[in-house]
């Protein structure tokens, strides 16, 4: 280690790099990427509780957990039908290569075809109405008749798809009961939701794509929740007033199908109630009621115990995500986990063992481990090991699990572990001979302190061959949204391009702010009604600490990110203009009044209720402070973060006489690939070389001329 670095706490752990090792070449990184790690076993999952499935040389094998012996894997005979939509129509495939049955023949498109649990019916939407077909008779059942361009039955309104039901729903807003006798669905009325026009330049005249998109403070869709018998007939509407300003989350059927549990919140999103809806009358009965001073997130799952003995939920109402056991009437029976740490997910509720298996960030906020705890309580038992982050595949029943584990400096390894936490067998190690052949830039996980004394994580990849007395530029890659941290003690697989930048002399940094998840809901609560302010101040504090270190060029600090990360980058170059000098902001929000109602108001409340919060968190408010160089990048048909955001910032900068760069991608949405994706990558290389590295882009880069 050079003498000028001796004694710097940040760098003492960096190992000396052997001069015998080779540096990766351009071709080894970009043209013919070299594998610096070995592949781990291709484990596909579990065949049963005692055998996992592994693919070797294209062949699927079962591996015995006790002996390690392998056998050809033969998938169990298919016992169920499968459903698909081809062209416009619905098809059902009988099991084991049986007959294919065409169920519909219609010019309209059937969407989200979904088999009932007993596989006797297929439900779908057509022209925004809800239907089903009986497989045996091909009899079509129409449940609703009022679908239109603003009325959707079983098909989600945009804001519900994006923010509540989630993109994996593919707009599906109907749910089969476990006994296949009923369908629950949501009905959306978008008639009062404002229309946002998205312009396409295609053709001689172009065209407008009109979207019902509620921005912060706008009228939301009216929503009704319904239950209908599978055979059709009268629809039972849940006892809610659709005119109320409210939201409904994903509902859950009770295991016996007798009741639908509906998640409800007022528009303020600070009170979550689960109502049991009577399937016959629509009457509602409160089962669970949670209130917080800031906001509450929707439950994504409810874990029911057998024989109506209760249910388990995960809530952050204490300030940290923990598991709670309730009786079926909703009364709290026991808090299962507690402490200043976060449960991530329940992997299995084993009724026979009365044991819950779950992952959590307990040992360190930057790592994940597997634990188990009794349904009757007690102390959680850690089943994973070491100072690693673990990605776990749990066997059915929980007797064994396979973990892929690593940390920032240790390539992934894979092991078979039993329920007592004992390693039964090492299965693989990605650190092969090639890894030790090359010089790798040193990377560290450290912490920084905010101006109000919070301690948060930061990772730093240092240049490969740092020279004493020389200062190096910094590139910070950011997302920064609530509970969306990026700093973890885990091996980063996409190391090659990072190694190239390290070779070229770039310090590469990732920073997490107080709302990123490391401090639980306690940390997230800071940002209520001022989304972005604390976050950018945390990044400023981290960067000031970083630039106080020898070898760091405080005059050349860049930031880049997309979506919320684009917003953070814009804030960095305006609110934080005294710290950050360069930025590439991709499809950025620039004013929260321009983003959708549900997401924005969860953190900010409405513009009417919180005008000062919207003002202080708007990039436009701080545009006059801008003095570095910002590249604004946006797809012209972005239907999530509208181009309007960037256009308003461009307008403000122009009126202020500010110099900036603008890159538009015609026809592209919220992120893109293909030829335009390659173009964006090359333009990103150019920006980094010109402004941070201060040298020409190497001619070897494709498309550099």
N, C-alpha and C positions, 0 to 999 in steps of 0.2 A: 504494500500500500504506500503511495507517495507520502512523504513526510508532511506535506501541507494538509493532508486529510486526517492525520493522526489526532485522536482526541475528540473528533466530531462524533457525537453519540449516534447520529443517523447512519454513519457509514462503518462503524466498527465491526459490524457483522458480515461485511462483504468479504468473501473469500478471495484470496489472491488467485488470479487467473493464470494458469500455466501457459508459458510462452510456446509450448509445443502444440497447443490446440490451434485449430484453423478457424478463420473467420468465414462466416457464410458469405457466399458471393451473390451478386444480383440474380444470376440464373438460378441458383439454388433456392432463392426466395420467391422470385416472380415468374420465371419461365418454366422451369422444371422443379417445382418445390420439393425439397428434400424432407424426408421424414426424420425428425430428430428424436422421435419417441417410437417405441414399439407398440403395435396394436394390442389391446387387451382382449381377452376372450369375448366372443360375441354371444353374450348371454341374453336370451330372448324373454325369459320369464320362468315360471314354475309349471311343470306338468302336474305335480301334486305336492303334498307337503314334504315328501322325501326325495324328490327328483327335480332338478332344474334343467332347462332346455338350453343347449348351446349349439351354435352352428359352427361346424369345422369343415373347411374346404367345400362349402356350399351344401353340406349335408347336416340335417338336424339330428341331434343326439340327445338322449337323456343321460344325466349324470347323477349317480347315487350319492347322496350327501355323506353317507357313512363310509363307503368303500372307494368312491371315486370312479367306480366302474361305469362304462358307457354302454349304451344300447341304442339301436336305431329308434328314432322317435316317430311314432305313428299317431297323428292327431286322432283324438277320439271321434267316433262317428258323429257326423253332424246330426243333431236331434231337432234342430229348429229351421224354420224358414228364414230366408233373407229377402229383403225388399230393395228395389232400386227404381230410379226414374231414368228412362232413356227417351231421348226426344222430349215429347211432352207427356209421356204416359208412365203409369205405374206397373211394375212387374214384380211378381213373387216367384222366387226359386224354391222348389221343394228340396228337402234335405237329401244329401248323398247323391247328387247328380240327377235328382228327379225332374219332373216336368217343370217347365217355366210357364207361369200363368200370367197372361196379360189382363190386368184388371180394369184399365180405363182406355178409352179411345176418344180423345177429345182434342180439339184444336188449341184449347187453352192449356197452359203449363201447370202441372201438378207440382207442388213444392213441399219439401220436408216430409216425404212419405215415411210413416213410422208405424211399425207393427205393434199391435196390442200385446201385452205379456203372454196371453194364451195363443197368440199368432193366428187368431181367427179373423181379425180385422186389420185394415191399414187405414190410418187417418192421414189427411193431407189438407193443404189449402189450395184453392183455385180461385183466381180473381178476387182474392181477399175474403173468401168465405171458407168455412170449415166443413169438410166432408169426411166420410169413411166409406170403405168398400168391404163387404163381407167376402172373404176369400172363397168360401165353398160355393156360393151362389152368384158371385160377381154383382150382387145387389148393391147399388150406390145409395148412401144415406146422406142427405144434405141437412146440416144442422142449422145453418144461418143463411139468410137471403139478402142482407142489406150491405154486403161488401161493395166498396166503391173506391174511388181514388183517394178518399179521405177516411173511409171506415174500413178497419182491418179486423177480421175475426181469426184468431190463432196465428196471426202474422204481426210481428212487432213493429211499432213505430220506431223511427230511427234512433231517438234518444234512449229508448229502452234496449234496443239491440246493442248500441255502443257502450252504454254505461251501466245497465242493470242486468239484463239477461246475458250479455256478453257475446262477443263475436263467434265463439264456438256454437252458439245456438242457431246460427244461420237464419236468424229472424223467427225461428219457431217459438210460438207462444201458446202451445197446448201440451197437456200432460195426461197420459193414461193412468187410471187407477190400477193398483196392483192386481185387482181381481178382474180387470178388463171390462168391467160393467159400465164404467163411466169415463168421460173425458172432462177435464178441466181446461178452460181456455180464457185468454184475455181478449177483450174487445177494445180497440183503440179508435178514438174519434179525433182526427187531426185537423178538423175543419177550422179551428181557431188558432192553430199553430202557424206562426209566420212562415212565409215561403222565402227561402234564400236562393237566388239565381246563380248558377255556376255556368260560366261561359266557355264554350268550345269554339276554337278558331277553325275547325275542320270545314273544308268545302268553300264555296264561293261566299256564302252568307253566314256561315257559322250557325250555332244554335245555342239555346239556353236549356240547361238541365235544372228544373225546379225541385227543390228539396224542402220538405216540411222540417225545419230545423229550429228548435227553440233556443235562442241565446239567453244569456243570464237575464233574469227578470221577465222574460217573455211568457206568454200563455203556453202551458204544457198540454199534451194530449189528455183528453178525458179517457179514463180507463174504467172498465167494468170487468169483474171476475165472475165466471160462470161455470156451472156444472151441467152436463147433459148426459142422459142415458145413451149407451152405445147404439141402441136400436132407434134412437131419435125421439121426437116428442117434445114435451115442454122443457124449456131451458130454465134452470134454477139460477137466479142471479144472487150473488152474495150481497148481504145487507150493508152495502156502502153507498154513499151518495156520490155519484160520479162527478158532480159539480164541485166537490171539495177539491182544494189544492193539495194533492196527495200523490204518493207513489206506492206501487206494489212491487215487491221483490218476487223472486222465484218461489212458487208455492211447493209444498211437500205433502204427499199423501201419507196418512198413517199406514202402518204395515198391513192392517186388515182392510184398508180401503174405505173405512166407514166415515172418515172425515178428511177434509182438505185443510191443511194448515197454511194460512195466508200470511205473508209478511207485509206489514203496512207501516208507512211513515208519513208524517206531515211534510209539507214542502221544505220545512226548515231542516229536516233530516237529523234531528236531535232526539227523536223518540221512536224506538222500534217496538212494535207490538206484533206478536204472533196470535192470530185469531184462528180458532177451530171453526170451520164452516160446515154447517149441517148440509149434507148432500141433498136432502129432501126439501128443506125449507129455505135454505140460504141464511138462516140465523147464524150470528157470529158470537163466539165466546172467547174472551181473552185468555190465553194460555201463558204468555210471557210478555213482560213489559220492561223495557230498558230505556233509561234516559241518561243523556250525557250533556255537558255544558257546551260541547263543541259539535261533533257529528258522530254518527254511528255507521259502520259499514254493514252491508247485507250479510246474512248467513249464507254460506254456499253449501252447507250440508247440516243435517240433523241426524244424530246417531241414536236410533231407537233400540232399547233393550227388549228382549223377548217377553211375551206374556204381559204386555202393558206395564212393565215394571219401571218404566221411565225413559228418559232420553238425555243425551249428552250434547252440549253445545260448546263452542269456543267463543269466548267474548273477551274484549279488551277493556271492559268497563272499569277494571281496577287500575288501568294505566298500562297493563301488560296482558298479552294474550294468554288466557288460561282456560282450563276445562272445568265445566260445571255440570253436575248431575242433578236432574230435576225429576220429580214425580210427574206422571202423565197429566195431572191437573195443573201443572206449571209450578207448583211449590218447589223451592230449592231444597234438595236433600243434602248435597255436599259439594263444596268446592274441591275438586280433585288435585289441582296443581296451584302453586302460589309462589311468589317471589319476583324479583326484578329481572325477569327473563321472559322469553316468548315461546309459546307453543306454535309450531308451524302448521302441522297437519296430523290428523289421526289416520294411521295406516290400516288399523284393524281394531274393531271391538270384538274380542273373543268372548262369546257368551259362556262357553263351557268353562273356560279358565277364569272368567270374570276379570279379564285383564284388558287394558287399553294399551296399544302400541302406538307411539306417536314420535314425531320428530320435533326438535326444539333447538333454539339457540341459547343454551343454558351455560355451557362451559365458557363460551366467548360469543359475543354478538356477531362475529365474523365467520362462525363455523356452525355447521349443522350436525347433530348427533341423533341417535335412536335411543328411545327410552321405553320403559313399560311401567305401568302403575295399576294397582288393583282398582276395580270399580268401587270398592268400599274405602278407597283412600290409601294413605300411607305415603312413603317417600318414593319418588320416581327413581328407578334403577337405570343407570346408563348402561347400554349394551354395546355401544361402539367404544373406540379406544384412541389414545394418543392425541397429539395436537394436530389433528387433521379435521377437514370437513368431509362428511360422509354423505354419499348418495346411495340410498338403501332400496333394495328389492326384498320385501318381506315374503317369506313362504306362507302359504295358507295355514292358519293355525298358529303361526309365530314361533315354531320350534327352531327355525333357522332363518338366516337372511344372508344376502350377498351385498357387500358394500364395496363401492368404488370410492377410494379415499385418496386425498392429496392435500397439500398446502401450497402456498405461493411458490416455494422453492423445490417442492418434491413432486415429480410427475406422478400421475395416478397409479395406484395399485389396486388390486382386486382380491378380496378374501371371502371365504365362506365362514360364517360365524354362527355359533349356536345361541340358544336363548339365554345362556348364562354369561354371554359376552366373551366366550373363549373362541379363539381362532381355530377352526377345525382344519382349514387348509388354505394356503395361499394359492390363488388362481392365476395371477398375472402381475407383471410389473412393466409399466410403460418405459421405464428407464433402461434402455438398452445400450449397446456399445456405441451407437452413433451419437447418443446424447453427450457422452464424454469426449467426443472427437472435436466438438466445436466450442469456441468461446461464446459464452452466453452473457448478455448484459445483466448486471446485478439488479435484483428487484427486492424492495423492502416494504413491509407493512409497518407503518408507524402511526402515531396519534398526534393530533394537534389540539390546541385549546382555543375555544371561541372567546370573544371579548367578555362574555359573561361567565366564563369558567367551565363550560362543558368540554368533555374530552371525546373526540370523534376520530374515526380511522381515515387513513390516507395511504395509498400505495404509490411508490416512486420507482420507476425503472430508470436507472442512471445510464449515461452514455457508456459505450463499451470501453473506450480508451481515453478516460479523462486525463487532461494535462493540468499540472499545477499552474495557477495564475490565470487560467483561461475561464471565461464565463460562457455558459451554455444556455440556449433558449429552452422554453418550457411549452409543452402542449398539454392542456388539460381536457380530457374527454369526459363529458357530463351528460347525465340525464336529469337527475335531481328532483323528480316528482315525489309526492308523498308516498312513503312506504315502498320505495322502488330503488333501494340501495344497489350500488355496483361494487362496493369494496368488500371483498371476502377473502379469507385465507384459503384460497383454492387455486389449483393450477389453471392457468389461462391457456387454452389450447391454441388460440390464434396468435402464436408468438412470433411467427416469421416476419411479418411486416413490422412488428414492434422492434424486432432485432435489427431490421434494416435501419429504421429511424435512430435506434441507439448507436449503430455503427456510424451514422452520419452526424451524430453529436446532439441529438435531441433528448431532453429530459421529458419523460412521459408520465403523466400523473392522473390518478383517479381519486376523487374526493367525495366523501359522503357528508351530507349536512344533518342537522339535528332531527329532521323529519323523515330521514331515509329508512328508519326502522330499527336502528341500533339502540335507541332509547325508548322503544315501545311507543304506545300511544301517548305517554308522557311527553316524549320529544315531539310528536306530531302536533300535539295541542298548541304548541307555540305559534304555529302558522295560521291558526284560525283567524279569519277576517283580514289577513294580510299575506296571502299566498305569494311567495317569492321574495319577500323582504328579508326574513331571517335567513333563508337559504343562501341568497347572494352575499349577505354579510358573513356567513360562515365560510363561504368560498374565498371571500376577501381575506378573512383572518388566516385561513390555511395557506393562502398564497403569500401573504406577507411573511409568515413564518418560514415558508420555503425559500423565498427570495432573500432572507437574511443569512442563508447558509453560503459558505464559500463555493464558488463555481457556478452559481445560479445567476443568470442575467435578468435582473428585474425589469429591464427595458424591453424584453422580448418574451412576454407571456401571452400565449394564445389559448383560446377556449373553443371547443366545437361540440355540437350536440344537435339532436333533432327533436322536434315536437316540444315537449317540456324542456328538453336540453337546448333546443333552439331559443326558447324564451330565456333560459338562464344565460345563454351566450349574449343575447341582446341586452339583458340587464347588466352583464359584466362590462360591456363596452359603453354603457351609459351610467347607470347607478354606480358601478365600480370602475369608472374610467381612470381613476388614479392608480389602479392596480393592474388592470388588464389592457393590453395594447392591441391585440389582434383577435379576431373572431370569425368563425364560419357558422352561421345560424341557419339550420335547415328546417323548413316548414314550421316556423315559430309562431306561437301565440305572442302578440305584442300588447294586447289589452284584454283583460279577462272579461270585459263586457262583450267581447266578440266571440267567446266560446260558449259551448252548450250549457244549458241550465243545470242539469243534474250534477255534472262534474264540478262546475264552477261554484255553484251555490253550496255544495257540500262543505267547501272550505271557506267561502267568501260571503255567504248569504247573498241577498239580491243587491243590485246597484242602488236601489232606493233605500234599502236598510243600512247600507255600508258605503256611502259615497267616498269617504276618505280612504277606506281600504282599497277600493278600486283605483283611486287616483294615485296612491303611493306605490302600487304594484304595477302600474302601467309603464311600459317602456317609453311611451310618448311623453310622459311627465318628465322624464330625465334626459330626453334627447339632446337638450342644449349642452349637457356635460360631455357628450361624445367628442373624442379627439383622436382615437386610434384609427384602425381600419377594420370595418365590418363587411363581410360578404354575406348578403342576404340571398338565400336559395329557397325556391318554392315551386311546387307543381301547380300548373294553372287550373287544374280541375280537382284540387284537394277538397274532398267533401267532409273532412274531419276538422282540420284547422284551415279555414278558408284563406285563399290568397288575399282577401281583404286585409288580413292582419299585416302582411308585408307591405301591401300598397299604402296603407295608412302610415306606416313607418317611413317608407320612401318619401311620401308627400311631406311628412314633417321634416325629414332631413333636408329635402330640397328647399323648403321654405327657410330653413336655418342656414343654408349655404354650406352644408356638410358634404365632404367627400366620402363615398362608400362604393361598394360593388354590388351588382345585382345579377343573379343567374336564374332564369326561368326555364322550366321544363314543360313544354306544351303538352297538354292532355294528361299529364301525370297526376296521380292521386297523392295519398299520404305516404310517401316513400315509393321507390321504384327500382327496377333492375334493368336488364337488357342493355341495349346500346346506350341509353341515357344514363344508366347506372355506371357503365364504364366511363362515360364522359365525366360524370361527377367525380369519380375516383381520380381520374387524371387531373382534373381541375383542382382537386384537393391537394394532390402532390405538388402542383405548381404553386399554390398559395403557400404551403409550408416551406418549400424551398426558397421562394422569393422573399418572404417576410420574416420567417423565423430562422431558417438556416443561412439565409443571405448568400446563396450561391445558385448557379443555374441548375435547372432540372436536368438530371442525366439523360443523355440522348437514348439510353437503353430503354427508357420507359416507353411502352407502346402508346402511340398517339401523342407523343410529346412534341411533334413537329407541326 
